[in-house]
Amino acid sequence: MPLGRWTPLRHPEIDQVAIDDVLHALADPTRRRIVRMLIADGDRPCGTFGLEVSPSTLSHHFRSLRKAGIIRQFDSGRQRINTLRVAELDTRFPGLVDTILDSAPD
Amino acid sequence: MPLGRWTPLRHPEIDQVAIDDVLHALADPTRRRIVRMLIADGDRPCGTFGLEVSPSTLSHHFRSLRKAGIIRQFDSGRQRINTLRVAELDTRFPGLVDTILDSAPD
């Protein structure tokens, strides 16, 4: 049975997303780069970002973004796909993600 | 000689302020409350904020805000006065502090 091979990934409901988690998640240049790549190119699997960090560090960054409500992750075959929740976030914190990305030089 | 009784307080130049430090500093409800009180009431000494946190925790919060370039602190007699650098910050990160404060429910 392929279902149940993975622990289901937890995603906060948008009204449970905490501003402190969003700010901490975006206070890192690698995580901002992930968000910028998702904005530019749309959904993509974890292994395709070409970032020069170790797999465990990369997993940590994706987990931070997921727990902060900034991305959703779902498993498709052997790939874990990442998708942005910026439209949802924007209903809760209008303009926040854009303003942070505009402020960061990276 | 009253001068030299304190170690001079370090303040980053505005062009050295790091976005990551600003985001971490504002990812805390007590620190946001300090900023909101300074916006509402202007400069005030550390001991007058009426926050229910220990003196050491309060010192930590003020230090985080100072190192992130959000406040300046200077000693006047026996008091340490806090003053906002939001106008300066706004030249470097337009709208960032306001957008974060508007996003936070506290």
N, CA and C atoms of all chains as a GROMACS GRO file, in nm:
protein
  636
    1MET      N    1   0.083  -0.121   0.000
    1MET     CA    2   0.000   0.000   0.000
    1MET      C    3   0.086   0.126   0.000
    2PRO      N    4   0.090   0.196  -0.111
    2PRO     CA    5   0.176   0.314  -0.114
    2PRO      C    6   0.131   0.422  -0.016
    3LEU      N    7  -0.001   0.436   0.004
    3LEU     CA    8  -0.047   0.539   0.098
    3LEU      C    9   0.000   0.500   0.239
    4GLY      N   10   0.040   0.600   0.316
    4GLY     CA   11   0.086   0.572   0.451
    4GLY      C   12   0.236   0.548   0.459
    5ARG      N   13   0.302   0.554   0.345
    5ARG     CA   14   0.448   0.540   0.350
    5ARG      C   15   0.512   0.660   0.417
    6TRP      N   16   0.447   0.774   0.408
    6TRP     CA   17   0.503   0.894   0.470
    6TRP      C   18   0.411   0.941   0.584
    7THR      N   19   0.473   0.998   0.682
    7THR     CA   20   0.393   1.067   0.783
    7THR      C   21   0.327   1.185   0.713
    8PRO      N   22   0.198   1.204   0.734
    8PRO     CA   23   0.134   1.320   0.669
    8PRO      C   24   0.203   1.449   0.712
    9LEU      N   25   0.220   1.539   0.619
    9LEU     CA   26   0.285   1.666   0.651
    9LEU      C   27   0.184   1.761   0.714
   10ARG      N   28   0.228   1.827   0.818
   10ARG     CA   29   0.137   1.921   0.885
   10ARG      C   30   0.147   2.059   0.823
   11HIS      N   31   0.033   2.116   0.800
   11HIS     CA   32   0.026   2.253   0.749
   11HIS      C   33  -0.070   2.332   0.838
   12PRO      N   34  -0.026   2.447   0.887
   12PRO     CA   35  -0.118   2.526   0.969
   12PRO      C   36  -0.233   2.581   0.884
   13GLU      N   37  -0.351   2.589   0.943
   13GLU     CA   38  -0.459   2.662   0.877
   13GLU      C   39  -0.416   2.808   0.866
   14ILE      N   40  -0.463   2.876   0.764
   14ILE     CA   41  -0.413   3.012   0.741
   14ILE      C   42  -0.445   3.105   0.860
   15ASP      N   43  -0.560   3.082   0.925
   15ASP     CA   44  -0.592   3.169   1.040
   15ASP      C   45  -0.514   3.131   1.166
   16GLN      N   46  -0.438   3.023   1.159
   16GLN     CA   47  -0.352   2.984   1.272
   16GLN      C   48  -0.206   3.023   1.248
   17VAL      N   49  -0.178   3.075   1.131
   17VAL     CA   50  -0.040   3.113   1.101
   17VAL      C   51   0.001   3.229   1.192
   18ALA      N   52   0.120   3.218   1.252
   18ALA     CA   53   0.166   3.320   1.348
   18ALA      C   54   0.264   3.414   1.279
   19ILE      N   55   0.241   3.542   1.299
   19ILE     CA   56   0.330   3.643   1.240
   19ILE      C   57   0.476   3.619   1.280
   20ASP      N   58   0.499   3.578   1.406
   20ASP     CA   59   0.637   3.555   1.450
   20ASP      C   60   0.704   3.445   1.368
   21ASP      N   61   0.629   3.340   1.335
   21ASP     CA   62   0.685   3.231   1.253
   21ASP      C   63   0.715   3.279   1.111
   22VAL      N   64   0.626   3.360   1.056
   22VAL     CA   65   0.649   3.413   0.921
   22VAL      C   66   0.777   3.498   0.919
   23LEU      N   67   0.791   3.585   1.019
   23LEU     CA   68   0.908   3.673   1.023
   23LEU      C   69   1.038   3.593   1.040
   24HIS      N   70   1.036   3.496   1.134
   24HIS     CA   71   1.156   3.413   1.152
   24HIS      C   72   1.188   3.337   1.023
   25ALA      N   73   1.085   3.282   0.959
   25ALA     CA   74   1.109   3.202   0.838
   25ALA      C   75   1.170   3.287   0.727
   26LEU      N   76   1.128   3.412   0.718
   26LEU     CA   77   1.178   3.498   0.609
   26LEU      C   78   1.305   3.575   0.649
   27ALA      N   79   1.352   3.553   0.771
   27ALA     CA   80   1.475   3.619   0.818
   27ALA      C   81   1.597   3.536   0.782
   28ASP      N   82   1.598   3.482   0.664
   28ASP     CA   83   1.709   3.397   0.620
   28ASP      C   84   1.720   3.404   0.468
   29PRO      N   85   1.840   3.433   0.417
   29PRO     CA   86   1.854   3.454   0.272
   29PRO      C   87   1.824   3.328   0.189
   30THR      N   88   1.859   3.210   0.240
   30THR     CA   89   1.830   3.088   0.163
   30THR      C   90   1.680   3.064   0.154
   31ARG      N   91   1.609   3.085   0.264
   31ARG     CA   92   1.464   3.065   0.260
   31ARG      C   93   1.397   3.170   0.171
   32ARG      N   94   1.449   3.294   0.174
   32ARG     CA   95   1.393   3.394   0.082
   32ARG      C   96   1.420   3.355  -0.063
   33ARG      N   97   1.536   3.295  -0.087
   33ARG     CA   98   1.568   3.254  -0.224
   33ARG      C   99   1.471   3.145  -0.271
   34ILE      N  100   1.439   3.052  -0.182
   34ILE     CA  101   1.341   2.947  -0.216
   34ILE      C  102   1.207   3.012  -0.254
   35VAL      N  103   1.164   3.107  -0.172
   35VAL     CA  104   1.035   3.175  -0.200
   35VAL      C  105   1.042   3.249  -0.333
   36ARG      N  106   1.152   3.319  -0.357
   36ARG     CA  107   1.164   3.392  -0.484
   36ARG      C  108   1.160   3.297  -0.604
   37MET      N  109   1.224   3.180  -0.592
   37MET     CA  110   1.225   3.084  -0.703
   37MET      C  111   1.084   3.027  -0.725
   38LEU      N  112   1.010   3.005  -0.617
   38LEU     CA  113   0.872   2.956  -0.632
   38LEU      C  114   0.783   3.063  -0.695
   39ILE      N  115   0.805   3.189  -0.659
   39ILE     CA  116   0.728   3.298  -0.722
   39ILE      C  117   0.760   3.303  -0.871
   40ALA      N  118   0.888   3.292  -0.904
   40ALA     CA  119   0.929   3.307  -1.044
   40ALA      C  120   0.888   3.189  -1.130
   41ASP      N  121   0.901   3.068  -1.077
   41ASP     CA  122   0.890   2.948  -1.161
   41ASP      C  123   0.773   2.858  -1.127
   42GLY      N  124   0.700   2.886  -1.020
   42GLY     CA  125   0.589   2.798  -0.982
   42GLY      C  126   0.637   2.676  -0.904
   43ASP      N  127   0.545   2.581  -0.884
   43ASP     CA  128   0.572   2.463  -0.802
   43ASP      C  129   0.695   2.386  -0.851
   44ARG      N  130   0.771   2.336  -0.758
   44ARG     CA  131   0.886   2.252  -0.798
   44ARG      C  132   0.928   2.159  -0.686
   45PRO      N  133   0.992   2.046  -0.723
   45PRO     CA  134   1.036   1.950  -0.621
   45PRO      C  135   1.157   2.002  -0.543
   46CYS      N  136   1.171   1.950  -0.420
   46CYS     CA  137   1.278   1.995  -0.331
   46CYS      C  138   1.416   1.987  -0.395
   47GLY      N  139   1.441   1.882  -0.473
   47GLY     CA  140   1.576   1.860  -0.524
   47GLY      C  141   1.618   1.949  -0.640
   48THR      N  142   1.532   2.039  -0.682
   48THR     CA  143   1.558   2.113  -0.806
   48THR      C  144   1.596   2.259  -0.785
   49PHE      N  145   1.625   2.297  -0.661
   49PHE     CA  146   1.648   2.439  -0.634
   49PHE      C  147   1.794   2.480  -0.658
   50GLY      N  148   1.882   2.382  -0.666
   50GLY     CA  149   2.022   2.412  -0.696
   50GLY      C  150   2.091   2.499  -0.592
   51LEU      N  151   2.050   2.485  -0.466
   51LEU     CA  152   2.110   2.568  -0.361
   51LEU      C  153   2.229   2.495  -0.301
   52GLU      N  154   2.333   2.572  -0.268
   52GLU     CA  155   2.455   2.510  -0.218
   52GLU      C  156   2.450   2.493  -0.066
   53VAL      N  157   2.356   2.412  -0.022
   53VAL     CA  158   2.347   2.378   0.121
   53VAL      C  159   2.326   2.226   0.128
   54SER      N  160   2.356   2.170   0.245
   54SER     CA  161   2.345   2.025   0.261
   54SER      C  162   2.198   1.983   0.256
   55PRO      N  163   2.171   1.857   0.222
   55PRO     CA  164   2.032   1.810   0.220
   55PRO      C  165   1.959   1.832   0.353
   56SER      N  166   2.029   1.811   0.466
   56SER     CA  167   1.961   1.827   0.595
   56SER      C  168   1.928   1.974   0.621
   57THR      N  169   2.019   2.062   0.581
   57THR     CA  170   1.991   2.206   0.597
   57THR      C  171   1.876   2.247   0.507
   58LEU      N  172   1.875   2.193   0.386
   58LEU     CA  173   1.767   2.226   0.293
   58LEU      C  174   1.632   2.178   0.350
   59SER      N  175   1.630   2.055   0.406
   59SER     CA  176   1.507   2.004   0.467
   59SER      C  177   1.460   2.096   0.579
   60HIS      N  178   1.555   2.143   0.658
   60HIS     CA  179   1.522   2.235   0.767
   60HIS      C  180   1.458   2.363   0.712
   61HIS      N  181   1.514   2.415   0.602
   61HIS     CA  182   1.459   2.538   0.545
   61HIS      C  183   1.316   2.516   0.494
   62PHE      N  184   1.294   2.405   0.424
   62PHE     CA  185   1.159   2.377   0.373
   62PHE      C  186   1.060   2.359   0.489
   63ARG      N  187   1.106   2.290   0.593
   63ARG     CA  188   1.018   2.268   0.708
   63ARG      C  189   0.980   2.401   0.775
   64SER      N  190   1.080   2.490   0.789
   64SER     CA  191   1.052   2.623   0.848
   64SER      C  192   0.947   2.697   0.767
   65LEU      N  193   0.962   2.692   0.635
   65LEU     CA  194   0.867   2.762   0.548
   65LEU      C  195   0.728   2.698   0.556
   66ARG      N  196   0.725   2.565   0.564
   66ARG     CA  197   0.595   2.496   0.573
   66ARG      C  198   0.526   2.526   0.706
   67LYS      N  199   0.601   2.516   0.816
   67LYS     CA  200   0.541   2.541   0.948
   67LYS      C  201   0.496   2.686   0.965
   68ALA      N  202   0.561   2.775   0.892
   68ALA     CA  203   0.522   2.917   0.899
   68ALA      C  204   0.405   2.948   0.807
   69GLY      N  205   0.357   2.847   0.732
   69GLY     CA  206   0.243   2.871   0.643
   69GLY      C  207   0.279   2.939   0.513
   70ILE      N  208   0.408   2.940   0.477
   70ILE     CA  209   0.451   3.009   0.355
   70ILE      C  210   0.448   2.916   0.234
   71ILE      N  211   0.473   2.788   0.256
   71ILE     CA  212   0.461   2.691   0.147
   71ILE      C  213   0.376   2.572   0.192
   72ARG      N  214   0.322   2.501   0.092
   72ARG     CA  215   0.267   2.367   0.114
   72ARG      C  216   0.362   2.269   0.049
   73GLN      N  217   0.371   2.148   0.110
   73GLN     CA  218   0.449   2.041   0.050
   73GLN      C  219   0.360   1.919   0.035
   74PHE      N  220   0.374   1.851  -0.078
   74PHE     CA  221   0.302   1.725  -0.094
   74PHE      C  222   0.390   1.629  -0.172
   75ASP      N  223   0.370   1.500  -0.145
   75ASP     CA  224   0.452   1.398  -0.208
   75ASP      C  225   0.382   1.347  -0.333
   76SER      N  226   0.459   1.340  -0.440
   76SER     CA  227   0.408   1.290  -0.567
   76SER      C  228   0.512   1.190  -0.618
   77GLY      N  229   0.476   1.061  -0.611
   77GLY     CA  230   0.576   0.959  -0.644
   77GLY      C  231   0.691   0.972  -0.546
   78ARG      N  232   0.811   0.983  -0.598
   78ARG     CA  233   0.927   0.992  -0.509
   78ARG      C  234   0.969   1.135  -0.486
   79GLN      N  235   0.890   1.228  -0.535
   79GLN     CA  236   0.927   1.368  -0.519
   79GLN      C  237   0.840   1.440  -0.416
   80ARG      N  238   0.902   1.533  -0.347
   80ARG     CA  239   0.826   1.623  -0.258
   80ARG      C  240   0.815   1.758  -0.328
   81ILE      N  241   0.692   1.795  -0.358
   81ILE     CA  242   0.668   1.918  -0.434
   81ILE      C  243   0.639   2.033  -0.338
   82ASN      N  244   0.688   2.151  -0.373
   82ASN     CA  245   0.666   2.271  -0.293
   82ASN      C  246   0.581   2.369  -0.371
   83THR      N  247   0.486   2.426  -0.301
   83THR     CA  248   0.397   2.524  -0.365
   83THR      C  249   0.375   2.640  -0.267
   84LEU      N  250   0.366   2.758  -0.321
   84LEU     CA  251   0.356   2.878  -0.236
   84LEU      C  252   0.215   2.898  -0.181
   85ARG      N  253   0.206   2.954  -0.061
   85ARG     CA  254   0.076   2.994  -0.005
   85ARG      C  255   0.067   3.147   0.005
   86VAL      N  256   0.140   3.215  -0.082
   86VAL     CA  257   0.150   3.360  -0.068
   86VAL      C  258   0.013   3.428  -0.086
   87ALA      N  259  -0.069   3.376  -0.177
   87ALA     CA  260  -0.201   3.437  -0.196
   87ALA      C  261  -0.284   3.425  -0.068
   88GLU      N  262  -0.281   3.306  -0.006
   88GLU     CA  263  -0.350   3.288   0.123
   88GLU      C  264  -0.293   3.380   0.230
   89LEU      N  265  -0.158   3.382   0.238
   89LEU     CA  266  -0.092   3.465   0.339
   89LEU      C  267  -0.128   3.612   0.321
   90ASP      N  268  -0.143   3.650   0.194
   90ASP     CA  269  -0.171   3.791   0.166
   90ASP      C  270  -0.309   3.833   0.214
   91THR      N  271  -0.400   3.737   0.225
   91THR     CA  272  -0.531   3.772   0.280
   91THR      C  273  -0.519   3.796   0.431
   92ARG      N  274  -0.424   3.727   0.492
   92ARG     CA  275  -0.410   3.740   0.638
   92ARG      C  276  -0.316   3.855   0.676
   93PHE      N  277  -0.205   3.866   0.604
   93PHE     CA  278  -0.106   3.971   0.632
   93PHE      C  279  -0.081   4.049   0.503
   94PRO      N  280  -0.170   4.140   0.468
   94PRO     CA  281  -0.161   4.204   0.336
   94PRO      C  282  -0.026   4.274   0.313
   95GLY      N  283   0.036   4.237   0.202
   95GLY     CA  284   0.159   4.304   0.160
   95GLY      C  285   0.285   4.262   0.235
   96LEU      N  286   0.271   4.177   0.336
   96LEU     CA  287   0.386   4.148   0.423
   96LEU      C  288   0.499   4.078   0.347
   97VAL      N  289   0.466   3.969   0.279
   97VAL     CA  290   0.573   3.892   0.212
   97VAL      C  291   0.640   3.977   0.104
   98ASP      N  292   0.560   4.048   0.024
   98ASP     CA  293   0.617   4.134  -0.081
   98ASP      C  294   0.708   4.241  -0.021
   99THR      N  295   0.663   4.303   0.087
   99THR     CA  296   0.742   4.411   0.147
   99THR      C  297   0.875   4.356   0.198
  100ILE      N  298   0.872   4.239   0.259
  100ILE     CA  299   0.996   4.179   0.309
  100ILE      C  300   1.089   4.144   0.193
  101LEU      N  301   1.034   4.083   0.089
  101LEU     CA  302   1.118   4.046  -0.025
  101LEU      C  303   1.175   4.170  -0.094
  102ASP      N  304   1.094   4.276  -0.104
  102ASP     CA  305   1.143   4.400  -0.164
  102ASP      C  306   1.253   4.463  -0.079
  103SER      N  307   1.247   4.441   0.054
  103SER     CA  308   1.345   4.503   0.144
  103SER      C  309   1.479   4.431   0.144
  104ALA      N  310   1.477   4.303   0.109
  104ALA     CA  311   1.599   4.223   0.119
  104ALA      C  312   1.680   4.236  -0.010
  105PRO      N  313   1.809   4.261   0.002
  105PRO     CA  314   1.889   4.283  -0.118
  105PRO      C  315   1.919   4.154  -0.196
  106ASP      N  316   1.897   4.036  -0.131
  106ASP     CA  317   1.939   3.910  -0.195
  106ASP      C  318   1.842   3.867  -0.303
  107MET      N  319   3.457   6.151   3.742
  107MET     CA  320   3.425   6.181   3.601
  107MET      C  321   3.308   6.099   3.555
  108PRO      N  322   3.195   6.159   3.536
  108PRO     CA  323   3.078   6.079   3.497
  108PRO      C  324   3.095   6.013   3.361
  109LEU      N  325   3.164   6.079   3.267
  109LEU     CA  326   3.183   6.017   3.136
  109LEU      C  327   3.271   5.894   3.152
  110GLY      N  328   3.240   5.793   3.078
  110GLY     CA  329   3.321   5.672   3.083
  110GLY      C  330   3.272   5.573   3.187
  111ARG      N  331   3.166   5.607   3.258
  111ARG     CA  332   3.113   5.512   3.356
  111ARG      C  333   3.048   5.394   3.287
  112TRP      N  334   3.000   5.417   3.166
  112TRP     CA  335   2.935   5.308   3.092
  112TRP      C  336   3.016   5.272   2.968
  113THR      N  337   3.012   5.148   2.932
  113THR     CA  338   3.065   5.110   2.801
  113THR      C  339   2.980   5.180   2.697
  114PRO      N  340   3.042   5.244   2.599
  114PRO     CA  341   2.959   5.309   2.496
  114PRO      C  342   2.869   5.206   2.427
  115LEU      N  343   2.747   5.245   2.402
  115LEU     CA  344   2.653   5.153   2.337
  115LEU      C  345   2.679   5.152   2.188
  116ARG      N  346   2.679   5.034   2.132
  116ARG     CA  347   2.702   5.023   1.987
  116ARG      C  348   2.572   5.033   1.910
  117HIS      N  349   2.575   5.112   1.807
  117HIS     CA  350   2.460   5.125   1.717
  117HIS      C  351   2.508   5.104   1.574
  118PRO      N  352   2.443   5.017   1.499
  118PRO     CA  353   2.485   4.999   1.360
  118PRO      C  354   2.454   5.125   1.278
  119GLU      N  355   2.542   5.156   1.183
  119GLU     CA  356   2.507   5.258   1.084
  119GLU      C  357   2.386   5.208   1.006
  120ILE      N  358   2.304   5.300   0.960
  120ILE     CA  359   2.179   5.257   0.896
  120ILE      C  360   2.206   5.171   0.772
  121ASP      N  361   2.316   5.199   0.701
  121ASP     CA  362   2.343   5.118   0.582
  121ASP      C  363   2.407   4.984   0.616
  122GLN      N  364   2.436   4.963   0.743
  122GLN     CA  365   2.487   4.832   0.788
  122GLN      C  366   2.378   4.747   0.853
  123VAL      N  367   2.259   4.805   0.868
  123VAL     CA  368   2.150   4.730   0.932
  123VAL      C  369   2.110   4.613   0.842
  124ALA      N  370   2.098   4.495   0.902
  124ALA     CA  371   2.068   4.374   0.825
  124ALA      C  372   1.919   4.342   0.835
  125ILE      N  373   1.858   4.315   0.721
  125ILE     CA  374   1.716   4.280   0.718
  125ILE      C  375   1.686   4.162   0.811
  126ASP      N  376   1.776   4.063   0.816
  126ASP     CA  377   1.751   3.946   0.901
  126ASP      C  378   1.740   3.987   1.048
  127ASP      N  379   1.825   4.082   1.090
  127ASP     CA  380   1.819   4.128   1.230
  127ASP      C  381   1.690   4.204   1.258
  128VAL      N  382   1.646   4.284   1.161
  128VAL     CA  383   1.520   4.360   1.178
  128VAL      C  384   1.403   4.262   1.192
  129LEU      N  385   1.400   4.160   1.106
  129LEU     CA  386   1.289   4.064   1.110
  129LEU      C  387   1.290   3.984   1.240
  130HIS      N  388   1.409   3.938   1.281
  130HIS     CA  389   1.415   3.864   1.409
  130HIS      C  390   1.372   3.954   1.525
  131ALA      N  391   1.418   4.078   1.523
  131ALA     CA  392   1.385   4.169   1.634
  131ALA      C  393   1.235   4.193   1.643
  132LEU      N  394   1.168   4.201   1.528
  132LEU     CA  395   1.025   4.232   1.530
  132LEU      C  396   0.938   4.105   1.536
  133ALA      N  397   1.003   3.988   1.542
  133ALA     CA  398   0.930   3.861   1.552
  133ALA      C  399   0.904   3.827   1.699
  134ASP      N  400   0.866   3.924   1.776
  134ASP     CA  401   0.842   3.904   1.919
  134ASP      C  402   0.740   4.007   1.967
  135PRO      N  403   0.634   3.962   2.033
  135PRO     CA  404   0.528   4.057   2.071
  135PRO      C  405   0.573   4.162   2.173
  136THR      N  406   0.663   4.126   2.263
  136THR     CA  407   0.708   4.227   2.361
  136THR      C  408   0.790   4.335   2.291
  137ARG      N  409   0.875   4.294   2.200
  137ARG     CA  410   0.956   4.395   2.129
  137ARG      C  411   0.867   4.482   2.040
  138ARG      N  412   0.766   4.420   1.978
  138ARG     CA  413   0.673   4.504   1.899
  138ARG      C  414   0.600   4.602   1.990
  139ARG      N  415   0.567   4.557   2.111
  139ARG     CA  416   0.497   4.647   2.202
  139ARG      C  417   0.584   4.767   2.240
  140ILE      N  418   0.712   4.740   2.262
  140ILE     CA  419   0.806   4.850   2.291
  140ILE      C  420   0.807   4.950   2.175
  141VAL      N  421   0.815   4.897   2.053
  141VAL     CA  422   0.818   4.986   1.936
  141VAL      C  423   0.688   5.066   1.927
  142ARG      N  424   0.574   4.999   1.950
  142ARG     CA  425   0.445   5.070   1.942
  142ARG      C  426   0.437   5.180   2.048
  143MET      N  427   0.489   5.154   2.168
  143MET     CA  428   0.484   5.255   2.274
  143MET      C  429   0.574   5.374   2.239
  144LEU      N  430   0.689   5.346   2.176
  144LEU     CA  431   0.777   5.455   2.135
  144LEU      C  432   0.714   5.537   2.023
  145ILE      N  433   0.643   5.470   1.932
  145ILE     CA  434   0.573   5.543   1.825
  145ILE      C  435   0.465   5.632   1.886
  146ALA      N  436   0.391   5.577   1.982
  146ALA     CA  437   0.277   5.650   2.039
  146ALA      C  438   0.322   5.765   2.129
  147ASP      N  439   0.425   5.742   2.209
  147ASP     CA  440   0.457   5.835   2.318
  147ASP      C  441   0.591   5.905   2.304
  148GLY      N  442   0.672   5.866   2.205
  148GLY     CA  443   0.805   5.928   2.192
  148GLY      C  444   0.906   5.865   2.287
  149ASP      N  445   1.024   5.929   2.296
  149ASP     CA  446   1.136   5.875   2.374
  149ASP      C  447   1.097   5.849   2.519
  150ARG      N  448   1.148   5.740   2.573
  150ARG     CA  449   1.122   5.714   2.715
  150ARG      C  450   1.229   5.622   2.774
  151PRO      N  451   1.249   5.634   2.907
  151PRO     CA  452   1.350   5.551   2.973
  151PRO      C  453   1.305   5.404   2.982
  152CYS      N  454   1.404   5.316   2.991
  152CYS     CA  455   1.378   5.171   2.993
  152CYS      C  456   1.278   5.131   3.102
  153GLY      N  457   1.287   5.195   3.219
  153GLY     CA  458   1.206   5.151   3.332
  153GLY      C  459   1.061   5.192   3.327
  154THR      N  460   1.017   5.259   3.222
  154THR     CA  461   0.884   5.319   3.223
  154THR      C  462   0.784   5.249   3.130
  155PHE      N  463   0.820   5.131   3.080
  155PHE     CA  464   0.734   5.066   2.982
  155PHE      C  465   0.623   4.982   3.045
  156GLY      N  466   0.638   4.952   3.175
  156GLY     CA  467   0.534   4.878   3.245
  156GLY      C  468   0.508   4.740   3.189
  157LEU      N  469   0.611   4.676   3.136
  157LEU     CA  470   0.594   4.543   3.078
  157LEU      C  471   0.619   4.436   3.184
  158GLU      N  472   0.540   4.330   3.178
  158GLU     CA  473   0.552   4.228   3.282
  158GLU      C  474   0.656   4.123   3.244
  159VAL      N  475   0.779   4.168   3.233
  159VAL     CA  476   0.890   4.075   3.209
  159VAL      C  477   1.003   4.113   3.304
  160SER      N  478   1.093   4.018   3.329
  160SER     CA  479   1.202   4.043   3.424
  160SER      C  480   1.296   4.150   3.369
  161PRO      N  481   1.369   4.219   3.458
  161PRO     CA  482   1.464   4.321   3.410
  161PRO      C  483   1.565   4.264   3.309
  162SER      N  484   1.611   4.140   3.330
  162SER     CA  485   1.712   4.085   3.237
  162SER      C  486   1.649   4.056   3.101
  163THR      N  487   1.525   4.008   3.101
  163THR     CA  488   1.455   3.985   2.974
  163THR      C  489   1.432   4.118   2.902
  164LEU      N  490   1.393   4.218   2.980
  164LEU     CA  491   1.370   4.350   2.920
  164LEU      C  492   1.498   4.405   2.859
  165SER      N  493   1.610   4.389   2.930
  165SER     CA  494   1.740   4.433   2.875
  165SER      C  495   1.770   4.362   2.744
  166HIS      N  496   1.742   4.233   2.742
  166HIS     CA  497   1.764   4.155   2.619
  166HIS      C  498   1.681   4.211   2.504
  167HIS      N  499   1.554   4.243   2.532
  167HIS     CA  500   1.468   4.296   2.426
  167HIS      C  501   1.520   4.430   2.373
  168PHE      N  502   1.559   4.519   2.465
  168PHE     CA  503   1.611   4.649   2.420
  168PHE      C  504   1.739   4.631   2.339
  169ARG      N  505   1.824   4.540   2.383
  169ARG     CA  506   1.950   4.516   2.311
  169ARG      C  507   1.922   4.463   2.171
  170SER      N  508   1.826   4.370   2.160
  170SER     CA  509   1.790   4.317   2.026
  170SER      C  510   1.745   4.429   1.934
  171LEU      N  511   1.661   4.517   1.988
  171LEU     CA  512   1.610   4.628   1.907
  171LEU      C  513   1.722   4.725   1.869
  172ARG      N  514   1.814   4.748   1.962
  172ARG     CA  515   1.926   4.840   1.933
  172ARG      C  516   2.020   4.780   1.829
  173LYS      N  517   2.055   4.652   1.845
  173LYS     CA  518   2.149   4.589   1.750
  173LYS      C  519   2.088   4.575   1.612
  174ALA      N  520   1.956   4.569   1.606
  174ALA     CA  521   1.887   4.559   1.476
  174ALA      C  522   1.868   4.696   1.412
  175GLY      N  523   1.909   4.803   1.481
  175GLY     CA  524   1.897   4.936   1.424
  175GLY      C  525   1.758   4.996   1.436
  176ILE      N  526   1.674   4.938   1.524
  176ILE     CA  527   1.536   4.987   1.536
  176ILE      C  528   1.525   5.098   1.640
  177ILE      N  529   1.608   5.093   1.743
  177ILE     CA  530   1.610   5.201   1.843
  177ILE      C  531   1.755   5.246   1.866
  178ARG      N  532   1.765   5.370   1.917
  178ARG     CA  533   1.891   5.416   1.975
  178ARG      C  534   1.871   5.424   2.125
  179GLN      N  535   1.979   5.399   2.199
  179GLN     CA  536   1.975   5.415   2.344
  179GLN      C  537   2.089   5.506   2.386
  180PHE      N  538   2.057   5.595   2.479
  180PHE     CA  539   2.163   5.680   2.535
  180PHE      C  540   2.134   5.700   2.683
  181ASP      N  541   2.244   5.721   2.757
  181ASP     CA  542   2.231   5.735   2.901
  181ASP      C  543   2.223   5.882   2.937
  182SER      N  544   2.126   5.913   3.022
  182SER     CA  545   2.107   6.049   3.068
  182SER      C  546   2.091   6.042   3.219
  183GLY      N  547   2.196   6.088   3.292
  183GLY     CA  548   2.194   6.070   3.437
  183GLY      C  549   2.189   5.921   3.467
  184ARG      N  550   2.093   5.880   3.547
  184ARG     CA  551   2.086   5.738   3.581
  184ARG      C  552   1.988   5.663   3.491
  185GLN      N  553   1.937   5.731   3.392
  185GLN     CA  554   1.838   5.667   3.305
  185GLN      C  555   1.895   5.632   3.169
  186ARG      N  556   1.846   5.522   3.114
  186ARG     CA  557   1.880   5.486   2.976
  186ARG      C  558   1.756   5.516   2.891
  187ILE      N  559   1.772   5.609   2.799
  187ILE     CA  560   1.659   5.655   2.718
  187ILE      C  561   1.657   5.579   2.586
  188ASN      N  562   1.537   5.549   2.540
  188ASN     CA  563   1.518   5.479   2.413
  188ASN      C  564   1.449   5.571   2.314
  189THR      N  565   1.501   5.569   2.192
  189THR     CA  566   1.442   5.652   2.088
  189THR      C  567   1.439   5.571   1.958
  190LEU      N  568   1.332   5.591   1.882
  190LEU     CA  569   1.313   5.511   1.760
  190LEU      C  570   1.401   5.558   1.645
  191ARG      N  571   1.440   5.463   1.560
  191ARG     CA  572   1.511   5.497   1.436
  191ARG      C  573   1.422   5.464   1.315
  192VAL      N  574   1.292   5.466   1.334
  192VAL     CA  575   1.203   5.419   1.228
  192VAL      C  576   1.214   5.507   1.103
  193ALA      N  577   1.234   5.637   1.121
  193ALA     CA  578   1.246   5.724   1.002
  193ALA      C  579   1.369   5.684   0.921
  194GLU      N  580   1.480   5.661   0.991
  194GLU     CA  581   1.603   5.614   0.924
  194GLU      C  582   1.580   5.480   0.856
  195LEU      N  583   1.520   5.387   0.933
  195LEU     CA  584   1.494   5.253   0.879
  195LEU      C  585   1.406   5.259   0.755
  196ASP      N  586   1.314   5.353   0.758
  196ASP     CA  587   1.220   5.364   0.646
  196ASP      C  588   1.288   5.408   0.517
  197THR      N  589   1.399   5.479   0.530
  197THR     CA  590   1.473   5.515   0.409
  197THR      C  591   1.542   5.391   0.351
  198ARG      N  592   1.577   5.298   0.439
  198ARG     CA  593   1.650   5.179   0.392
  198ARG      C  594   1.554   5.066   0.352
  199PHE      N  595   1.449   5.047   0.433
  199PHE     CA  596   1.351   4.941   0.406
  199PHE      C  597   1.211   5.004   0.405
  200PRO      N  598   1.176   5.068   0.292
  200PRO     CA  599   1.051   5.147   0.292
  200PRO      C  600   0.928   5.063   0.329
  201GLY      N  601   0.857   5.112   0.429
  201GLY     CA  602   0.730   5.050   0.467
  201GLY      C  603   0.742   4.923   0.549
  202LEU      N  604   0.863   4.876   0.571
  202LEU     CA  605   0.878   4.744   0.634
  202LEU      C  606   0.824   4.741   0.778
  203VAL      N  607   0.867   4.836   0.860
  203VAL     CA  608   0.826   4.833   1.001
  203VAL      C  609   0.674   4.852   1.012
  204ASP      N  610   0.620   4.947   0.937
  204ASP     CA  611   0.475   4.970   0.941
  204ASP      C  612   0.398   4.846   0.897
  205THR      N  613   0.443   4.781   0.790
  205THR     CA  614   0.372   4.663   0.740
  205THR      C  615   0.374   4.551   0.843
  206ILE      N  616   0.488   4.533   0.909
  206ILE     CA  617   0.496   4.428   1.012
  206ILE      C  618   0.404   4.462   1.129
  207LEU      N  619   0.409   4.587   1.174
  207LEU     CA  620   0.324   4.625   1.289
  207LEU      C  621   0.176   4.614   1.252
  208ASP      N  622   0.141   4.650   1.127
  208ASP     CA  623   0.001   4.639   1.084
  208ASP      C  624  -0.042   4.492   1.075
  209SER      N  625   0.053   4.401   1.047
  209SER     CA  626   0.021   4.259   1.031
  209SER      C  627   0.002   4.188   1.164
  210ALA      N  628   0.065   4.241   1.268
  210ALA     CA  629   0.064   4.173   1.398
  210ALA      C  630  -0.060   4.214   1.478
  211PRO      N  631  -0.131   4.118   1.532
  211PRO     CA  632  -0.254   4.151   1.602
  211PRO      C  633  -0.231   4.214   1.739
  212ASP      N  634  -0.108   4.206   1.792
  212ASP     CA  635  -0.084   4.253   1.930
  212ASP      C  636  -0.075   4.404   1.938
   0.00000   0.00000   0.00000
